[in-house]
Amino acid sequence: MRLSMFTDFGLRALMRLAGDPGRAFTTAEIAVEFGISRHHLTKVVRDLAAAGYVATQRGAGGGFRLARPAQAITLGELVRMLDRGEAIVECFRADGGTCALTPRCRLKRRLAAAREAFLRQLDATTLAECAYPGRPRAALTPD
């Protein structure tokens, strides 16, 4: 299974928020920390906020933070929301796609079972279990 870049960015951001749930982050901070596009991350955060996973605040001291406890969020629900039903193969598309193997394909059923097993595993894992703490700050030494 391959996650989309959109889903990857969303999971990274949420894992980071779960690693330090007491503070708000800016998209710039997370983009720099993970070496990802701030522009794309902004779109991801907007969708996460609309879905109720993050709360945002504008202005000085603003940013975004988890809107729900990390223990109450599963990776499966996040992947489903972030991937927005993206098909892993052509025949899984909502419109049926244009696969030349349909209707005699013997692969589709097996791929569907693999996808379900993948999501079941993610459903059994909470965001809290995958929290990503930031790098430890260098200890200050007295002069």
C-alpha positions as CSV (number, residue, x, y, z in Angstrom):
1,M,0.0,0.0,0.0
2,R,1.2,3.5,-0.7
3,L,-0.1,6.5,1.0
4,S,-0.6,9.7,-0.9
5,M,1.7,12.7,-0.2
6,F,-1.4,14.5,1.3
7,T,-1.9,11.7,3.7
8,D,1.8,11.4,4.6
9,F,1.9,15.1,5.4
10,G,-1.3,14.9,7.5
11,L,0.0,11.9,9.5
12,R,3.4,13.6,10.1
13,A,1.7,16.8,11.3
14,L,-0.7,14.9,13.6
15,M,2.1,12.7,15.0
16,R,4.1,15.8,15.8
17,L,1.1,17.5,17.5
18,A,0.5,14.3,19.5
19,G,4.1,14.4,20.6
20,D,3.6,17.8,22.3
21,P,-0.1,18.2,22.8
22,G,0.2,21.2,25.1
23,R,1.3,23.6,22.4
24,A,0.2,25.0,19.1
25,F,2.4,24.7,16.0
26,T,2.6,26.8,12.9
27,T,2.6,25.2,9.5
28,A,6.1,26.8,9.0
29,E,7.5,25.0,12.1
30,I,6.3,21.6,11.0
31,A,7.2,22.1,7.3
32,V,10.8,23.0,8.3
33,E,11.1,20.2,10.9
34,F,10.0,17.6,8.3
35,G,11.4,19.2,5.2
36,I,8.0,19.3,3.5
37,S,6.1,22.0,1.5
38,R,4.5,24.6,3.7
39,H,2.0,25.3,0.9
40,H,0.8,21.7,0.8
41,L,0.8,21.3,4.5
42,T,-1.5,24.4,4.8
43,K,-4.0,22.6,2.6
44,V,-3.7,19.4,4.8
45,V,-4.2,21.4,8.0
46,R,-7.3,23.1,6.5
47,D,-8.8,19.7,5.8
48,L,-7.9,18.4,9.2
49,A,-9.5,21.4,10.8
50,A,-12.7,21.0,8.8
51,A,-12.8,17.3,9.9
52,G,-12.4,18.3,13.5
53,Y,-9.0,16.8,14.1
54,V,-7.2,20.1,14.7
55,A,-8.2,23.4,16.1
56,T,-6.7,26.5,14.6
57,Q,-6.1,30.0,15.9
58,R,-5.0,33.0,13.9
59,G,-2.9,35.8,14.9
60,A,0.0,36.2,17.4
61,G,0.5,33.1,19.3
62,G,-1.7,31.2,16.8
63,G,-1.2,28.0,15.1
64,F,-2.9,24.6,15.3
65,R,-3.2,21.9,17.9
66,L,-5.1,18.6,18.3
67,A,-8.8,19.2,18.8
68,R,-9.3,15.7,20.3
69,P,-7.1,13.5,22.5
70,A,-4.6,11.5,20.5
71,Q,-5.8,8.3,22.3
72,A,-9.2,8.8,20.7
73,I,-8.0,9.0,17.1
74,T,-7.0,5.9,15.1
75,L,-4.6,5.9,12.2
76,G,-7.3,4.1,10.2
77,E,-9.8,6.9,10.5
78,L,-7.1,9.4,9.6
79,V,-6.0,7.5,6.5
80,R,-9.6,7.1,5.3
81,M,-10.3,10.8,5.8
82,L,-7.0,12.1,4.3
83,D,-7.0,9.7,1.3
84,R,-10.6,10.7,0.6
85,G,-11.3,7.3,-0.9
86,E,-8.4,7.5,-3.4
87,A,-8.3,4.2,-5.3
88,I,-5.2,2.1,-4.9
89,V,-6.0,0.6,-8.4
90,E,-8.1,1.7,-11.3
91,C,-10.9,-0.7,-10.7
92,F,-11.5,0.6,-7.1
93,R,-12.4,4.1,-8.4
94,A,-16.0,5.2,-7.6
95,D,-16.8,5.3,-11.3
96,G,-15.4,1.8,-11.9
97,G,-12.3,3.1,-13.8
98,T,-11.2,1.9,-17.1
99,C,-9.4,-1.3,-16.3
100,A,-9.1,-3.6,-19.3
101,L,-9.1,-6.7,-17.1
102,T,-12.7,-6.2,-15.8
103,P,-14.9,-8.3,-15.6
104,R,-12.6,-11.4,-15.6
105,C,-10.0,-10.1,-13.2
106,R,-9.0,-12.4,-10.4
107,L,-6.8,-9.8,-8.6
108,K,-9.4,-7.3,-7.5
109,R,-10.8,-9.4,-4.7
110,R,-7.4,-10.1,-3.3
111,L,-6.4,-6.4,-3.5
112,A,-9.6,-5.5,-1.6
113,A,-8.8,-8.0,1.1
114,A,-5.3,-6.6,1.4
115,R,-6.6,-3.1,1.6
116,E,-9.0,-4.1,4.4
117,A,-6.3,-5.9,6.3
118,F,-4.1,-2.8,6.0
119,L,-6.9,-0.5,7.3
120,R,-7.8,-2.9,10.1
121,Q,-4.2,-2.7,11.4
122,L,-4.4,1.0,11.3
123,D,-7.7,1.0,13.1
124,A,-6.0,-0.9,15.9
125,T,-3.4,1.9,16.3
126,T,-4.0,5.2,17.9
127,L,-2.3,8.5,17.1
128,A,-1.0,8.5,20.7
129,E,0.9,5.3,20.0
130,C,2.7,7.0,17.1
131,A,3.3,10.4,18.7
132,Y,6.5,12.0,17.4
133,P,8.3,14.1,20.0
134,G,10.4,16.9,18.8
135,R,14.2,16.8,19.0
136,P,15.4,17.4,22.5
137,R,16.6,20.9,23.0
138,A,20.3,21.1,23.6
139,A,21.0,21.3,27.3
140,L,22.2,24.7,28.4
141,T,25.6,24.6,30.0
142,P,26.6,27.3,32.5
143,D,29.5,29.5,31.3
